[in-house]
Amino acid sequence: MIDLELIFRAHMYSLDRLLVEVKELLGQKQAESFGKEILGSIPTIPSLKDLPAVIAIAMRFEAIDEYTLSASQLAVLDREIERLGGKYLGKNRTRELLSSVAAGLPAAIDRDFQAWLAQQLQ
């Protein structure tokens, strides 16, 4: 069975990478805009100021139950990460970044994330 908490953590790794890239290429205001838009897909994170803290918690493998999303919410978040990444960075750059993140995920996350991705393609 796929652990949705691990899938949420994988998405936080992706968001971290995309936010850094948007900030480096387009500036702080665009990174804030990206963050505000993505929060619409993460109802468990109350505000943009909370997003970096949740990402840090996810990456340190601290308790994150209160932020984890349902399966359907994770599917929406996944689509929004790709859509917004494409909007801000272009589809090709977004795919490169997300592939790079997926390749570097901790082993504890990677197995479940790969299984989850395969399920999404069915």
C-alpha positions as CSV (number, residue, x, y, z in Angstrom):
1,M,0.0,0.0,0.0
2,I,1.2,3.5,-0.9
3,D,1.9,5.8,2.0
4,L,0.3,9.1,1.1
5,E,2.5,11.0,3.6
6,L,5.5,9.9,1.5
7,I,3.8,11.2,-1.7
8,F,3.1,14.5,0.0
9,R,6.8,14.7,1.0
10,A,7.8,14.0,-2.6
11,H,5.7,16.8,-3.7
12,M,7.2,19.1,-1.2
13,Y,10.7,18.3,-2.6
14,S,9.3,19.2,-6.0
15,L,7.9,22.5,-4.8
16,D,11.1,23.4,-3.0
17,R,13.0,22.9,-6.3
18,L,10.5,24.8,-8.4
19,L,10.3,27.7,-5.9
20,V,14.1,28.1,-5.8
21,E,14.2,28.0,-9.6
22,V,11.4,30.6,-10.1
23,K,13.1,32.9,-7.5
24,E,16.5,32.6,-9.2
25,L,15.3,33.1,-12.7
26,L,12.3,35.4,-12.2
27,G,12.8,37.0,-8.8
28,Q,11.1,37.0,-5.4
29,K,7.8,38.5,-6.6
30,Q,7.3,35.8,-9.1
31,A,8.2,33.1,-6.6
32,E,5.6,34.6,-4.2
33,S,3.1,34.5,-7.0
34,F,3.9,30.9,-7.8
35,G,3.6,30.1,-4.1
36,K,0.2,31.8,-3.7
37,E,-1.1,30.0,-6.8
38,I,0.1,26.5,-5.6
39,L,-1.5,27.0,-2.2
40,G,-4.9,26.7,-3.8
41,S,-4.0,23.0,-4.2
42,I,-2.8,22.6,-0.7
43,P,-5.7,23.3,1.6
44,T,-3.8,22.1,4.7
45,I,-1.2,24.9,4.4
46,P,-2.9,28.1,5.6
47,S,-0.6,30.7,4.1
48,L,2.4,31.4,2.0
49,K,4.5,32.2,5.0
50,D,3.8,28.6,6.2
51,L,4.9,26.9,3.0
52,P,8.7,27.1,3.6
53,A,8.3,25.6,7.1
54,V,6.1,22.7,5.8
55,I,8.6,22.0,3.0
56,A,11.4,22.0,5.6
57,I,9.4,19.6,7.9
58,A,8.8,17.3,5.0
59,M,12.4,17.2,4.0
60,R,13.6,16.5,7.6
61,F,11.1,13.6,8.0
62,E,9.5,15.2,10.9
63,A,5.8,14.5,11.7
64,I,3.7,16.0,8.9
65,D,0.3,14.2,9.4
66,E,-1.6,17.5,9.8
67,Y,-0.5,18.7,6.3
68,T,-0.8,15.4,4.3
69,L,-3.4,15.4,1.6
70,S,-5.9,12.8,0.5
71,A,-5.2,10.7,-2.7
72,S,-7.5,12.9,-4.8
73,Q,-5.9,16.1,-3.4
74,L,-2.4,14.8,-4.2
75,A,-3.5,14.1,-7.8
76,V,-4.7,17.7,-8.1
77,L,-1.5,19.0,-6.5
78,D,0.6,16.9,-8.9
79,R,-1.3,18.4,-11.9
80,E,-1.0,21.9,-10.5
81,I,2.8,21.6,-9.9
82,E,3.2,20.7,-13.6
83,R,0.8,23.3,-14.8
84,L,2.2,26.2,-12.7
85,G,5.8,25.0,-13.3
86,G,5.1,25.2,-17.1
87,K,3.5,28.6,-16.7
88,Y,6.5,30.1,-14.8
89,L,9.4,28.1,-16.2
90,G,8.2,26.4,-19.3
91,K,7.1,22.8,-19.7
92,N,10.5,21.5,-20.7
93,R,12.4,23.1,-17.8
94,T,9.7,22.0,-15.4
95,R,10.0,18.4,-16.6
96,E,13.8,18.5,-16.3
97,L,13.5,19.8,-12.7
98,L,10.9,17.3,-11.7
99,S,12.9,14.4,-13.2
100,S,15.9,15.6,-11.3
101,V,14.0,15.8,-8.1
102,A,12.5,12.3,-8.6
103,A,16.0,10.9,-9.3
104,G,17.3,12.4,-6.1
105,L,14.5,11.5,-3.7
106,P,15.5,9.6,-0.5
107,A,15.0,5.8,-0.9
108,A,12.2,5.9,1.8
109,I,10.1,8.1,-0.5
110,D,11.2,7.0,-3.9
111,R,9.6,3.5,-3.9
112,D,6.2,4.8,-3.0
113,F,6.4,7.8,-5.2
114,Q,7.3,5.7,-8.2
115,A,4.4,3.3,-7.5
116,W,2.1,6.3,-7.1
117,L,3.2,7.8,-10.4
118,A,2.5,4.5,-12.1
119,Q,-1.0,4.5,-10.7
120,Q,-1.6,8.0,-11.9
121,L,-0.8,6.9,-15.5
122,Q,-3.4,4.1,-15.4
